[in-house]
Amino acid sequence: MAAEDIVTDSLIQVWEEMKKRVVDPVAPFLFTILKNRSIDYLRREKLKQKTHDNVREILAREMDIRLLSLEVSDPKIIFSDEINEILEKTLVSLPEKTRKIFIMSRLSGKTYKEIAEELNISIKGVEYHITNALKTLRLSLKDYLALFLWLLVNHNH
């Protein structure tokens, strides 16, 4: 299509020029116009291609930077201090017995039965305190749970 446009425009230019003056011989004059229009067209296409290549290269670099920043970001490091602070504040806010049972279970690794025997309460009592502690922690960390799930799902894909 571009070649047809160049030829048509060149013929029109020759025709217009022939109205103004005598063009003899016509063939070399037409060839010169065709050559110049073809060169102009190819230079424009080359510039377009170079511009597109530059834009693609910039977009590719930007994508590489985004990808690299996601690959090297470790949610454990990014959020660990903030989350530890929330955990500490939440644990301090728990009733003393609930906090003690939660720490014995989750941090000391004791079983519900061991905790029940040590504190002289029922296993159901231990379950009750752990459930309350977990509920409070979930509420305190609710803003982070969705983010962690998203990071977990996207990290595995």
N, C-alpha and C positions, 0 to 999 in steps of 0.2 A: 504494500500500500504506500509506503514511504517513497519507493522508487517511482510509482505512478504519479504521486503528488509532485515530486521533483521534476519529472518530465513534463507534466501539464503546466506547472508554474514556469518552467524554462521556455516552453513553446509560447506561452502567453507573453513572456518578457521579450522574446524574439519578435513576435508579432507587433507588440507595442513599439519596439525600437525601429521596426521596418516602416511604421507609420511616420516616424519622425525623420528618418534618413534612409539612404540606400545602404543596404547591408549586402556586400558581395565579397566573397562567397559566404553563404549562410551556414554551411556545415561547420567550418571551424568556429564561427561565432557561437552557434548553438552548442558545440562541444565544450567551449570555454565556460558558458553559462551552466551547463550540466555539471561540469567538473567542480566549479565553485560552489554551486548549491549542494552537491554531494559532499564536498569537504565540510561545508558549514553544518550540514545535517549530522555527519559523523562526529564532528567536534562536539555538537550539542549532546548527542547520544553518549559520547565518551564522558562528558561532564556529568550528565545525569547518572551514568553508571558509577562514576567515581563518588558522586554524592550519596547514592544509594549504598555503595560499599562502605563509605565512612559512617553513615547512619547505622548500618548493620553492625559494623565493628564496635561502635559506641554502645549500641544496645547489647551486643554480646558481652562486652566488658562489664557493663552494668549488671547483666544477669550473672556473670561470673562472680562479681563482688557480692551480690545478694546471696548467691548460692554458698559462697565461701563463708560469709558471715553467719549463715544459718548452720552450716556444717560445723563450724568451730564453736558456736555458742553452746555452752553446756548449762542446761537449766539448773542443774545441781549447784553450780557455782553462782549463777546469776541470782537465784532466789534463796540460796541456803541461809544467808545471814538474816534476810527478812523473815523467812519462814521460821527459823530457829527463834527469833525474837517473838513472833506470834505464838509459837508453841510454849515458850517459857511463860509469857504473860497469861496464856490460857491455863496452863497447869497451875500457876500461882492462884488464879481466880477460882479454881475448883475447891469444893469442900475438902478439908484436910484428909478425911478417910478415903474419899474418892481418888484424890491425887496419889495417896500412898499406895492404894491398890493398883492404880494404873501404872505407876512406876515399877511396882513389883512385877507386874505382868509383862509390860512391854519393854522396859529397860533392863530389868534383872532377869527376865526370861523364866519366871516361875510359872508353874501351872496353876489353874484355878483351884485345884485341890490343895496344893501346897500353901497358897495364900489363905484359903479358907481355914486350914489347920493352924497356920501361924497366927492368924488374927482372931481365931475362935469364932468364925461366922460360917454361914452356910455357903455352898458353892453358888446357889441362886443369888445370894447377897453379893458375892464377888461379880457375878455376871451383871447384876443391876448397876454396880458402881462402874464397871468397865463400859457398859452401854451408855451410861450418862456422860462419862468422860469422852467417849468417841463422838457422841452427839454434839457436845460442846466444841470439840476440836473441829468437827466437820463445819459447824457454823462459823468458827473463827477463820477457817481456811477456805471458805466457799468460793472466794474470788480466785483462788489458785487451783482449785480442783478442775475447773473447765480448761484452764490453760495447760495443766499437766496432762489431761486426757488428750487434748489437741496435739501437744508435743509428742506424746507417746504414740499416737496413731500416725502422725506425719513422719516421725522418726523411723518407723518400721517400714514405710513405703518408699 
